[in-house]
Amino acid sequence: MMSRLAAMLTELKDTSEMMIDLAYSSLLYDNTEIAEEVISLSNSLDGLSERIQDEMAKSGQSNSEEVYRAIVTVTLMDRIMDIAHAAESIADVVIRGLAEHPVLAMSIREADTTMCLAKVADDSILAGKTFGEVSLSTVSGMFVIAVRRGDDYIFGPGEETKMEAGDILIARGPEEGVSYFKDLADGTEKSLD
């Protein structure tokens, strides 16, 4: 049970870290699509948080020595959820259209990277291929930091991770790489040069 709990806590931590990156990017670039992804991630973390609490309650009931560990784990989980909710609040600013501000515009000019989301189409050259096969970061300049597959996330996909039609690729890279990256994902672009 502890390995399952450890995996859930790791997922909670990894997701909240990505949420902060996405939330700031949505704010800097006034990107509602990325902001909505943050809200979606927050909703999934709420469910994960409930499952962690249930696991800890079961552990505490079956073994009184686990009660202290359960309290520490729940406290840690609460702090991680505070981070996730802060990211959600940042994204909400973008969704409500309040992100236009001169200071943000200045910081955008200074930023050398951006983040974007791209959905892999059925006829995409990426569908059915691994990241190693297509060297996506080399050809597009965009580095995929996570893949959303249905309600699940693959954080830091490796060379052996296969992209499937319907996957949402969450990537970071130079602004000039975004268009080509999205065209590869949606099937508009048919070659990897």
Phi and psi in degrees as a GROMACS rama.xvg file:
@    title "Ramachandran Plot"
@    xaxis  label "Phi"
@    yaxis  label "Psi"
@TYPE xy
-66.4062  -34.1947  MET-2
-68.6534  -35.6402  SER-3
-67.2772  -41.3535  ARG-4
-64.5453  -42.1725  LEU-5
-62.0195  -40.461  ALA-6
-64.5138  -39.9603  ALA-7
-67.2651  -40.2281  MET-8
-65.6647  -38.5316  LEU-9
-63.4033  -43.5016  THR-10
-61.6853  -41.2551  GLU-11
-60.1414  -46.8702  LEU-12
-64.3548  -49.0546  LYS-13
-60.914  -41.2478  ASP-14
-66.6826  -42.4984  THR-15
-65.469  -36.4301  SER-16
-63.0523  -44.6458  GLU-17
-66.0101  -36.2725  MET-18
-60.1908  -40.4308  MET-19
-62.9625  -46.9811  ILE-20
-57.774  -47.4264  ASP-21
-66.1012  -40.5014  LEU-22
-62.6438  -46.2557  ALA-23
-63.8853  -39.6265  TYR-24
-64.2123  -41.3701  SER-25
-62.5069  -36.4341  SER-26
-71.4284  -47.4534  LEU-27
-61.3845  -38.1126  LEU-28
-104.898  7.16144  TYR-29
46.9054  51.8577  ASP-30
-107.662  104.341  ASN-31
-65.5819  -35.6756  THR-32
-59.4036  -44.6161  GLU-33
-69.4261  -39.142  ILE-34
-60.2305  -41.164  ALA-35
-65.5665  -32.8812  GLU-36
-64.5292  -38.2619  GLU-37
-61.3472  -44.2688  VAL-38
-63.1939  -41.8663  ILE-39
-61.6616  -43.6591  SER-40
-62.3372  -40.1958  LEU-41
-61.4906  -42.3168  SER-42
-62.8735  -39.9916  ASN-43
-69.312  -32.6767  SER-44
-69.0036  -31.5289  LEU-45
-59.5083  -44.1931  ASP-46
-65.4617  -41.3094  GLY-47
-63.8759  -40.0527  LEU-48
-60.3732  -42.0343  SER-49
-64.1243  -39.8274  GLU-50
-65.5398  -38.2155  ARG-51
-64.5655  -43.7619  ILE-52
-61.7478  -41.143  GLN-53
-61.6212  -43.9254  ASP-54
-62.0799  -42.1039  GLU-55
-68.1278  -38.0751  MET-56
-63.65  -43.2656  ALA-57
-62.8736  -41.914  LYS-58
-62.8762  -42.9005  SER-59
-66.7377  -32.6308  GLY-60
-71.7819  -36.2313  GLN-61
-85.6762  -18.865  SER-62
-148.608  109.811  ASN-63
-63.4012  -24.9723  SER-64
-68.5828  -19.4825  GLU-65
-83.9338  -7.16325  GLU-66
-61.6036  -45.7705  VAL-67
-61.837  -45.55  TYR-68
-60.4447  -38.0588  ARG-69
-63.8332  -42.1032  ALA-70
-63.8307  -45.1255  ILE-71
-63.3186  -42.8867  VAL-72
-64.4543  -43.618  THR-73
-65.5867  -37.9683  VAL-74
-63.4081  -44.8719  THR-75
-60.3028  -44.8413  LEU-76
-60.4712  -41.7373  MET-77
-61.0827  -41.1311  ASP-78
-66.5716  -39.3622  ARG-79
-64.0975  -40.309  ILE-80
-66.2715  -31.8863  MET-81
-60.697  -41.9634  ASP-82
-62.7725  -44.8849  ILE-83
-61.8684  -41.3847  ALA-84
-69.389  -31.8942  HIS-85
-64.4541  -41.6652  ALA-86
-62.4795  -40.5862  ALA-87
-61.9936  -39.1805  GLU-88
-64.6193  -39.4082  SER-89
-63.652  -45.7317  ILE-90
-63.6912  -34.7718  ALA-91
-61.7085  -33.491  ASP-92
-58.7971  -42.0206  VAL-93
-69.7484  -46.2922  VAL-94
-61.8033  -36.3601  ILE-95
-82.5072  0.864615  ARG-96
77.4561  26.1541  GLY-97
-102.586  10.3163  LEU-98
-83.3461  -11.671  ALA-99
-70.162  111.59  GLU-100
-152.9  139.183  HIS-101
-58.0975  -35.7928  PRO-102
-64.8586  -40.1979  VAL-103
-65.6802  -39.2229  LEU-104
-60.7407  -40.3355  ALA-105
-64.6809  -41.2705  MET-106
-68.7384  -30.2216  SER-107
-63.6411  -42.1138  ILE-108
-62.4514  -29.5487  ARG-109
-83.4056  -21.3139  GLU-110
-73.8358  138.65  ALA-111
-107.258  -2.34659  ASP-112
-131.448  161.804  THR-113
-138.849  172.084  THR-114
-124.559  150.367  MET-115
-152.094  166.479  CYS-116
-118.645  143.523  LEU-117
-143.689  132.938  ALA-118
-94.7622  131.545  LYS-119
-79.6042  118.144  VAL-120
-82.1449  162.058  ALA-121
-57.0923  -39.4337  ASP-122
-95.379  14.2491  ASP-123
-70.9385  144.487  SER-124
-64.5008  -18.3694  ILE-125
-82.4651  -26.6421  LEU-126
-60.3519  126.199  ALA-127
85.4359  -0.179719  GLY-128
-106.457  153.601  LYS-129
-87.3327  161.928  THR-130
-61.8127  -34.907  PHE-131
-65.4155  -36.0317  GLY-132
-67.165  -35.3502  GLU-133
-102.921  -10.9294  VAL-134
44.8933  51.8624  SER-135
-55.4677  -42.1098  LEU-136
-67.5897  -31.4949  SER-137
-72.3056  -45.2742  THR-138
-78.4478  -29.1844  VAL-139
-109.999  -19.7806  SER-140
85.1965  -8.35081  GLY-141
-94.7926  130.514  MET-142
-104.866  117.864  PHE-143
-77.8903  119.327  VAL-144
-95.1838  -19.5605  ILE-145
-161.538  156.148  ALA-146
-124.803  127.791  VAL-147
-98.5033  122.213  ARG-148
-122.56  100.03  ARG-149
67.3142  -122.975  GLY-150
-97.125  0.322582  ASP-151
-102.573  154.8  ASP-152
-122.104  140.73  TYR-153
-111.116  109.887  ILE-154
-88.7253  137.943  PHE-155
55.211  55.7971  GLY-156
-58.0598  138.821  PRO-157
-94.6083  -178.206  GLY-158
-60.0137  -28.2084  GLU-159
-88.1618  -5.89978  GLU-160
-71.3965  124.967  THR-161
-92.5997  135.859  LYS-162
-87.7747  138.801  MET-163
-120.881  152.207  GLU-164
-56.5143  135.538  ALA-165
96.2216  -16.3114  GLY-166
-63.0239  144.094  ASP-167
-104.153  118.118  ILE-168
-92.809  127.2  LEU-169
-107.401  115.854  ILE-170
-129.755  157.716  ALA-171
-127.98  141.745  ARG-172
171.386  -168.039  GLY-173
-72.6263  146.722  PRO-174
-52.815  -38.6602  GLU-175
-69.9285  -12.7747  GLU-176
-90.1493  -13.3402  GLY-177
-62.4795  -48.499  VAL-178
-60.447  -49.0699  SER-179
-62.6009  -42.49  TYR-180
-58.981  -48.1541  PHE-181
-65.8934  -37.3681  LYS-182
-64.6605  -37.4524  ASP-183
-63.4299  -43.9937  LEU-184
-67.9309  -42.1151  ALA-185
-85.2372  -0.483506  ASP-186
90.2766  -1.82685  GLY-187
-65.2367  -45.3659  THR-188
-93.2562  128.005  GLU-189
-105.838  -1.15336  LYS-190
-129.039  153.221  SER-191
-104.894  62.2803  LEU-192
